[in-house]
Amino acid sequence: MSRRFLVLLDRAARIREMIDREQKFPAPSSMRLIRMKQLYLQLSRSLRRLTEKRIIAMASAPRLRPEIIFLNVRSAPALSGRWQ
């Protein structure tokens, strides 16, 4: 995972904890809750975008195909003792 992803994830977790704490107060501040929820939503969107980019990069990465394809594990030369 990238450093940016981990930082965003940590910030989102902290904001979520702050939202939960604020909601447990006897008289929560609605303005404070709105601001924190907007910030949490922005962080969530950023995390989602980073995740989507990573998935696309993984899906479009070139695949390395071996020239020799073994029928099973035993047919591999290293395991059968036929390694040359």
N, C-alpha and C positions, 0 to 999 in steps of 0.2 A: 504494500500500500504506500501511496505517496505521502510525503510529510504534510502536504496541504490537506489531504483527505483526513488524516488523523487529527489535525488541528481543528478542522471544521466539525468533526465528530465529537471532539472533546467540548467545543464551545456549545454545540447543540445540546449535549447532555447537561452541561451546567445551566443553560437557559431553561431547560425542561425542569430541572430541580428547583430553580427560582420560581417558575410558574406554579409548580406544585405547592411550594411553601407559601406563596402569596395567596393561593386559593384556600389554604387551610386557616388563614387568619380570620378572626371573627368579623372584621369589616375590610375585605380586600379592596385595594384601589383599582377601580376599573380602568383608569388611564394607564396605570403601570402594567396591568395585565395585557391590555391591548398592545402596548409597545413591545412587551416581551414576546407575545404571540406572533407579532409581525416579524420580529427579529428571528424567532424560531422558524417561521415559515421560509424566510429568506435563506437561512442556513440549510434547511431541509431541501430546498430547491437546488442549492449549490451542490450538496451531497449527491442528489439524484443525477445532476448533470455530469459530475465527475464519474459516477458509477456507469452511466450510459456510455461516456467516452471510453472508459476502460473496457467495457464489454465489447464495444465496436472494434477497438484496437485488437483485442484478443481474437475476435472472430475473423478479422481481416488479415491477421498475421500470416506470413507464408509458412506453410507446413513443410517440414523436412521429412522426406520419404526415404527409407533405406533402400539401397539397390537390391539387397537380398532379403527376401521375405521367408521366414522360417515357418514351417507348417505347424510346429509345436515347440515347446521349450526344449525337449530332448534333441531336436534336430539342430539346435544351435551348436556350432563347433566348440565353443568354450565348455559346454556342459557334456558333450559327448566324447571329449578327449581327442578330437580331430582338429584342433586348432593349429594352424600353420602360419 
